[in-house]
Amino acid sequence: LGNIMVNNIGAVHVTKPGEWEADNLAFDYITHSRYNPGACAAIWQRVIDQYGSGSSSFVGDIFSPSDHPSHKERRDNYAKKLKEYSGGKVEMKFGDNNCLIKVNGKDFVTPAADDTMSASERACFVAGNLASAYNHGSAGEAYSDGETLYFGSQPVMSAYPGDEDLDTLAARLNSIR
Protein backbone atom coordinates (compact mmCIF):
# COMPACT_ATOMS: atom_id res chain seq x y z
CA LEU A 1 0.00 0.00 0.00
CA GLY A 2 2.85 2.37 0.85
CA ASN A 3 4.55 1.75 -2.52
CA ILE A 4 1.30 2.36 -4.41
CA MET A 5 0.73 5.61 -2.52
CA VAL A 6 4.29 6.86 -3.14
CA ASN A 7 4.07 5.96 -6.85
CA ASN A 8 0.73 7.76 -7.25
CA ILE A 9 1.97 10.87 -5.45
CA GLY A 10 5.07 10.98 -7.62
CA ALA A 11 3.05 10.52 -10.81
CA VAL A 12 0.54 13.31 -10.21
CA HIS A 13 2.77 16.36 -10.88
CA VAL A 14 -0.14 18.77 -10.88
CA THR A 15 0.93 22.39 -11.05
CA LYS A 16 -0.90 25.67 -10.60
CA PRO A 17 -0.19 26.70 -14.20
CA GLY A 18 -1.67 23.39 -15.34
CA GLU A 19 -4.77 23.96 -13.23
CA TRP A 20 -5.20 27.51 -14.58
CA GLU A 21 -4.87 26.18 -18.12
CA ALA A 22 -7.53 23.56 -17.42
CA ASP A 23 -9.87 26.18 -15.97
CA ASN A 24 -9.35 28.49 -18.94
CA LEU A 25 -10.02 25.65 -21.38
CA ALA A 26 -13.19 24.73 -19.48
CA PHE A 27 -14.47 28.28 -19.84
CA ASP A 28 -13.62 28.29 -23.54
CA TYR A 29 -15.46 24.99 -24.02
CA ILE A 30 -18.57 26.08 -22.16
CA THR A 31 -18.83 29.36 -24.06
CA HIS A 32 -18.90 27.37 -27.30
CA SER A 33 -21.81 25.26 -26.08
CA ARG A 34 -25.41 25.91 -25.14
CA TYR A 35 -24.64 25.71 -21.42
CA ASN A 36 -24.67 28.65 -19.02
CA PRO A 37 -21.08 29.94 -18.68
CA GLY A 38 -21.88 31.00 -15.13
CA ALA A 39 -21.77 27.30 -14.23
CA CYS A 40 -17.96 27.45 -14.06
CA ALA A 41 -18.03 30.01 -11.24
CA ALA A 42 -21.07 28.28 -9.69
CA ILE A 43 -19.16 25.01 -9.30
CA TRP A 44 -16.44 26.71 -7.29
CA GLN A 45 -18.99 28.69 -5.29
CA ARG A 46 -20.64 25.42 -4.31
CA VAL A 47 -17.25 24.04 -3.25
CA ILE A 48 -16.67 27.20 -1.18
CA ASP A 49 -20.13 26.86 0.38
CA GLN A 50 -19.40 23.28 1.36
CA TYR A 51 -15.68 23.29 2.19
CA GLY A 52 -14.51 26.88 2.58
CA SER A 53 -12.38 29.07 0.34
CA GLY A 54 -9.05 27.23 0.68
CA SER A 55 -7.71 24.57 -1.62
CA SER A 56 -6.04 22.16 0.71
CA SER A 57 -7.00 19.09 2.63
CA PHE A 58 -5.09 17.05 5.17
CA VAL A 59 -3.61 14.80 2.48
CA GLY A 60 -2.91 17.77 0.19
CA ASP A 61 -1.14 19.65 2.97
CA ILE A 62 1.22 16.73 3.48
CA PHE A 63 2.04 15.80 -0.10
CA SER A 64 1.57 18.86 -2.30
CA PRO A 65 0.31 21.86 -0.39
CA SER A 66 0.40 24.46 -3.16
CA ASP A 67 -0.34 22.63 -6.40
CA HIS A 68 -3.82 24.11 -6.92
CA PRO A 69 -5.24 27.64 -6.82
CA SER A 70 -7.63 28.27 -3.94
CA HIS A 71 -11.34 27.71 -4.49
CA LYS A 72 -11.94 31.47 -4.19
CA GLU A 73 -9.20 32.24 -6.75
CA ARG A 74 -10.80 29.82 -9.18
CA ARG A 75 -14.32 31.21 -8.67
CA ASP A 76 -13.06 34.77 -9.02
CA ASN A 77 -11.14 33.87 -12.19
CA TYR A 78 -14.37 32.59 -13.73
CA ALA A 79 -16.23 35.73 -12.59
CA LYS A 80 -13.54 37.81 -14.32
CA LYS A 81 -13.94 35.71 -17.47
CA LEU A 82 -17.72 36.29 -17.38
CA LYS A 83 -17.10 40.02 -17.25
CA GLU A 84 -14.78 39.79 -20.26
CA TYR A 85 -17.26 37.52 -22.07
CA SER A 86 -19.99 40.15 -21.60
CA GLY A 87 -17.80 42.88 -23.06
CA GLY A 88 -17.23 44.33 -19.59
CA LYS A 89 -20.94 44.79 -18.93
CA VAL A 90 -21.64 42.14 -16.24
CA GLU A 91 -19.71 42.09 -12.98
CA MET A 92 -20.07 40.06 -9.80
CA LYS A 93 -19.27 41.40 -6.33
CA PHE A 94 -19.16 38.56 -3.80
CA GLY A 95 -20.07 39.25 -0.18
CA ASP A 96 -20.06 36.88 2.78
CA ASN A 97 -23.36 35.18 1.93
CA ASN A 98 -24.48 36.86 -1.27
CA CYS A 99 -23.37 38.31 -4.57
CA LEU A 100 -24.33 41.63 -6.13
CA ILE A 101 -24.57 41.58 -9.90
CA LYS A 102 -23.73 44.87 -11.57
CA VAL A 103 -24.62 45.77 -15.15
CA ASN A 104 -22.69 48.60 -16.79
CA GLY A 105 -21.26 49.50 -13.39
CA LYS A 106 -24.72 49.89 -11.81
CA ASP A 107 -26.24 47.68 -9.12
CA PHE A 108 -28.71 45.29 -10.72
CA VAL A 109 -29.66 42.39 -8.44
CA THR A 110 -28.60 40.31 -5.47
CA PRO A 111 -30.43 37.00 -6.01
CA ALA A 112 -31.79 35.17 -2.99
CA ALA A 113 -30.86 31.60 -2.12
CA ASP A 114 -33.25 28.87 -3.21
CA ASP A 115 -33.85 25.33 -1.98
CA THR A 116 -30.79 23.92 -3.73
CA MET A 117 -28.34 26.83 -4.16
CA SER A 118 -26.79 29.53 -2.03
CA ALA A 119 -27.46 33.13 -3.04
CA SER A 120 -23.90 33.41 -4.42
CA GLU A 121 -24.14 30.20 -6.44
CA ARG A 122 -27.44 31.31 -7.92
CA ALA A 123 -25.91 34.70 -8.77
CA CYS A 124 -23.27 32.93 -10.86
CA PHE A 125 -25.99 31.46 -13.08
CA VAL A 126 -27.84 34.79 -13.35
CA ALA A 127 -24.59 36.55 -14.30
CA GLY A 128 -23.87 33.80 -16.84
CA ASN A 129 -27.25 34.34 -18.50
CA LEU A 130 -26.72 38.11 -18.65
CA ALA A 131 -23.19 37.67 -20.04
CA SER A 132 -24.53 35.29 -22.70
CA ALA A 133 -27.16 37.81 -23.77
CA TYR A 134 -24.51 40.48 -24.26
CA ASN A 135 -22.06 38.14 -25.95
CA HIS A 136 -24.61 36.65 -28.35
CA GLY A 137 -26.14 40.00 -29.22
CA SER A 138 -29.53 38.96 -27.85
CA ALA A 139 -29.60 41.61 -25.11
CA GLY A 140 -32.72 43.61 -25.80
CA GLU A 141 -35.70 44.83 -23.84
CA ALA A 142 -35.97 43.23 -20.41
CA TYR A 143 -39.39 41.92 -19.39
CA SER A 144 -41.01 39.39 -17.11
CA ASP A 145 -43.17 36.60 -18.43
CA GLY A 146 -44.82 34.71 -15.63
CA GLU A 147 -42.09 33.65 -13.24
CA THR A 148 -39.10 34.34 -15.52
CA LEU A 149 -37.12 37.48 -16.26
CA TYR A 150 -35.93 37.79 -19.86
CA PHE A 151 -33.31 40.03 -21.41
CA GLY A 152 -34.28 40.06 -25.05
CA SER A 153 -34.65 36.39 -25.93
CA GLN A 154 -32.35 35.24 -23.10
CA PRO A 155 -33.98 33.89 -19.92
CA VAL A 156 -32.08 35.45 -17.01
CA MET A 157 -33.67 34.19 -13.80
CA SER A 158 -36.77 32.65 -12.33
CA ALA A 159 -38.47 34.23 -9.34
CA TYR A 160 -37.84 32.70 -5.92
CA PRO A 161 -39.01 33.80 -2.48
CA GLY A 162 -36.72 36.59 -1.32
CA ASP A 163 -36.07 37.96 -4.83
CA GLU A 164 -37.19 41.39 -5.87
CA ASP A 165 -40.29 41.58 -8.06
CA LEU A 166 -39.40 40.64 -11.65
CA ASP A 167 -41.15 43.69 -13.10
CA THR A 168 -38.97 45.88 -10.86
CA LEU A 169 -35.88 44.03 -12.03
CA ALA A 170 -36.93 44.35 -15.69
CA ALA A 171 -37.39 48.11 -15.30
CA ARG A 172 -34.01 48.42 -13.58
CA LEU A 173 -32.25 46.37 -16.24
CA ASN A 174 -33.85 48.45 -18.99
CA SER A 175 -32.60 51.63 -17.34
CA ILE A 176 -28.97 50.45 -17.02
CA ARG A 177 -28.48 48.15 -19.98
Secondary structure, DSSP 8 states (H G I E B T S, - for coil): -HHHHHHHHHHH---HHHHHHHHHHHHHHHHTSSS-THHHHHHHHHHHHHH-S----HHHHHH-TTSS--HHHHHHHHHHHHHHHTTS-EEEEE-SS-EEEEETTEEEE-----SSS-HHHHHHHHHHHHHHHHHHT----EEEETTEEEETTEEEEE--TTS--HHHHHHHHHHH-
